[in-house]
Amino acid sequence: MHGENVHEMEYDICMQRHSALYGIEQEYTLLQTNVKWPLGWPTGGYIGPQSPYYCGAGADKSFERDISDAHYKACLYAGINISGTNGKVMPGQWEYQVGPSVGIEAGDHIWCSRYILERITEQAGVVISLDPKPIERMREDGGFEMIKKFFA
């Protein structure tokens, strides 16, 4: 073997052993089909303090866990490197984590996992939003004051 070929081979082995790992978290909100309002919220109304929902359990805190669980299992079956899922701070909001993955593979896994999630929510008859703040008023001027008012 020539010296430069050995060097390339050593570099490839080193990169395989010491390559950067990436993880991506995807938040999503499940919405009622007919009104595009988060599941677990009163239609057109707002929720109280969000603290009981984060990683919560129980029918009054965890809305549509079956969708989250089905998505997790379908991703595992499809070979997606999914590593976790949990409820978020408001009813109907969930997240999942993809990775650790080598290099740009995490991006491929997140895109494929989003497609799987879209298909599962379609079968369940709910709408999904990947927007972290799906309620329009929360993003308007003074939206932060509106949010604080609900938690006072």
Buried (B, 14 or more C-beta within 10 A) or exposed (E): EEEEEEEEEEEEEEEEEEEEEBBBEBBBBBBBEEEEBBBBBEEEEBBEEBEBBEEBEEEEBBBBBEBBEBBBEBBEEEEBBBBEBBBBBBBBBBBBBBBBBBEEBBEBBBEBBBEBBBEBBEEBEBBBBEEBBBBEEBEEEEBEEEBEEEEE
